[in-house]
Amino acid sequence: MATTQIALPKTKHELEFNQGSVYEEEDKEAVLRVLEASAPSCGNEVLSFEREFAEFVGTQYGIAVGNATQGLEIAVRAALASATAAVRGDEGGQVEVVVPSISWISTACSAALAGAKVIFADVVDPTCCIDPESVKRLVTPRTAAVIVVHLFGRPVDGVVELASWLRERGIVLIEDCAHAVGAVVLESSSSSSSINCGCIGDIGVFSFHQQKNMVWSTSSYFCLAPQPFVNTHKYTQTHTHKHKGDTRRRGYGDNKQRNSATAHDRLSFSLRSIL
């Protein structure tokens, strides 16, 4: 079968070095404020940030994690935990997660690290975003989740209809919104109402890495989740400790997540600017 060559955009600036991120006095003040409160890894700033960012996106729950890769893996683990027995199967086969064939490596690695079999879907030209029709062709009885990536801040075409199609089949839709803070899509082709990327599917994961469109640092990221997945996220982000001595499953000590505390005031200002 003939393949189509897609021309990828060329790098204009290397944002890892001296370009893209600008830190000013308000950033320094935010860091000092958290240190002076003796809460560099947790505290009221983190809780406030979780609440305010969730409100900005339009979802009820928000959870800070160490980085977006971690957030994606936790999201996949939540999806696998909620998968029906029919999807998990008894014969030992791997549960499947469909991902786009073009994305940063974290998208596919998150599913692999969670123990799923990674299935690569085609993308469309010229957006390089996942093709919903390819996703539908690849879905099997073993599919537990699909990860879509709103690449370069461009929402996936047809994502609202895809979300509905997957929901009817009990398949979790995870949105990789690392590039898509503030991005919106129309609820339907005949509607003028819009919906924010990150709350179209079941779970949305955002990034504030210095190469992204809303920046704090390399280690403060945000993960959004509706109620069915909140407990899984919370357990996993704290080494699964609900309380002292209660360790239920493999997890992480997301101390880096809590750098969100230092970012809170700066990002609150950025959200107000966007609004």
Buried (B, 14 or more C-beta within 10 A) or exposed (E): EEEEEBEEEEEEEEBEEEEBBEBEEEBEEBBEBBEEEEBBBBBEBBBBBBEBBBEBBBBEBBBBBBBBBBBBBBBBBBBBBBBEEEBBBEEEEBBBBBBBBBBBEBBBBBBBBBEBBBBBBBBBEEBBBBBBEBBBEBBEEBBBBBBBBBBEBBBBBBBBEBBEBBEEEEBBBBBBBBBBBBBBBEEEEEEEEEBBBBBBBBBBBBBBBBBBBBBBBBBBBBBBBBEBBBBBBBBBBBBBBEEEEEEEEEBBEBEBBBBBBBBBBBBBEBBEEEE
